[in-house]
Amino acid sequence: MKIYGRLLALAGPERKGKSMLRLVGLLAVLFALPAAEGQLPEPREIPQRTLPVSSNVSSQMQQLLAAPIPENWDKPPRTREEWMPIAARMDEAPSGAQSVLERFGVTAQPMVVNGVKAYMLTPDNIPVENRDRLLMHIHGGCYMMFGGEAAITEGARMAGYGQFRVLSIDYRRPPTFLYPAALDDAVSAWKGALEMADPNKMGIFGASAGGALTLSTVLRLKQEGLPLPAAIAPGTPMSDLTKSSDSFYTNRLVDNVLLGTEGRCQAMAEVYAGGHDLSDPMLSPVYGDMSGFPPTLLTTGTRDLLLSDTVRVHRNLRRAGVEADLHVYEAQAHAYYLRDIPESKEAFEEMALFFDKYLAR
C-alpha cells in the first residue's frame, strides 16, 4: 500500500481517479498475482523459430544436427500387441557390434551371470591399475531396443577408451517381458558380478534407459542392503516417465533423436511399465531417495530432451550430499556421444577419468 500512496502523490490530487486505474494495471503487470494455490499459471506460447546447426561442434555432429524429423514420429504403437512385430524386426536388424569391437580392440565373450545373459568385454590392453577393476554396463534403447549383440556397443566404447573390463548385460525386454524384468536382471547380474570383483573396484554405467536402470539398480541395492558400486555414470537417464521435466517441452523437436514425449521412446517405456505407477522410483528414479549413493557422473547435452531429467537427478544427489558431476555438451541431442563422432571420445574419456578417480586400485 505504501507503493500505491507514493505513486499517487506524485500523480497529483486531480488525477487520482485516473491514476488509480493506471496504477492498478501497471502493478498487475509488474507484480502479477500468483495463481491460486495448487493451480499452475497459464502456459507461455513461443513463436515458431528456426534453429541453426551449431558451428561450435564437429562436422560429423553437424550432420546429425541437420537430420530431418521423421514423418509420423508422434504416432507410435501404443499396445503391447502392436509392438510385438516391431520389436521382432528391431532384434533382427544388423547391430554393427562386431565393427565397433574391432575398431576399439575389444573382444566379447558371451556368458550367463547369475541367470542373466551378458557379455564380458575385454580390451586388448589393460593397464595394471585396471586389472582388478570391473564396470557393469546396462544398455539403453527405451527399454525395448538394442538387445542381443547390439547391447554391447556402448560397453565396447567404454572398454576401448577407458581400458576397463566391462560386463555388459543383456536384460529381458518388453513387449515380452515387462517391469520389473529389466531391473531384476540388473540386480541379479550385479550379485553375480560381486563374485568377480571387489565392489570397491566396481562401477555401473549406461545411457538413456540404461541410465535410469543404473539409478534404479542402486536404489534396489540400497533397499536390499547389498554392496554398492564405488561410482556410477548414468548418461542422459530416463529418470522421469511422468513427463514433468521442463526440457520435455523446451527441447521438443529440438532433440531430433527422441523428438518429444509423444514419440516412440516414451511409448516403449510405458509398455515396459505395464500399467505400473510411472512415478514409482524404480521406474522414475528421480523420485527416489538418493542419500548414500556412490559418486555419480551425469552426461547430457543442450538439445537433449532429457536435459532436465539429468539436471534434476544431479540436484537431488547434491541435496543428498553425494559427490556428483554434471557434464553438459554443446548442441548434443539425446545420447549423441554414443555415435561415431569426435565428441564421443571426449565423453568416454571423462567417464574413464571419473571411474579411475573413485574405484579402488
Sequence and secondary structure as in RCSB ss.txt:
>XXXX:A:sequence
MKIYGRLLALAGPERKGKSMLRLVGLLAVLFALPAAEGQLPEPREIPQRTLPVSSNVSSQMQQLLAAPIPENWDK
PPRTREEWMPIAARMDEAPSGAQSVLERFGVTAQPMVVNGVKAYMLTPDNIPVENRDRLLMHIHGGCYMMFGGEA
AITEGARMAGYGQFRVLSIDYRRPPTFLYPAALDDAVSAWKGALEMADPNKMGIFGASAGGALTLSTVLRLKQEG
LPLPAAIAPGTPMSDLTKSSDSFYTNRLVDNVLLGTEGRCQAMAEVYAGGHDLSDPMLSPVYGDMSGFPPTLLTT
GTRDLLLSDTVRVHRNLRRAGVEADLHVYEAQAHAYYLRDIPESKEAFEEMALFFDKYLAR
>XXXX:A:secstr
 HHHHHHHHHH GGGHHHHHHHHHHHHHHHT     TT                SSS HHHHHHHT    TTTT 
   SHHHHHHHHHHHHHS   HHHHHHHHTEEEEEEEETTEEEEEEEES   GGGTT EEEEE  STTTSS GGG
GGHHHHHHHHHH  EEEEE    TTTS TTHHHHHHHHHHHHHTTTS GGGEEEEEETHHHHHHHHHHHHHHHHT
    SEEEEES    TTS  THHHHTTTTSTTT  TTSHHHHHHHHHHTT  TTSTTTSGGGS  TT   EEEEE
ETT TTHHHHHHHHHHHHHTT  EEEEEETT  TTGGGSSSHHHHHHHHHHHHHHHHHS  
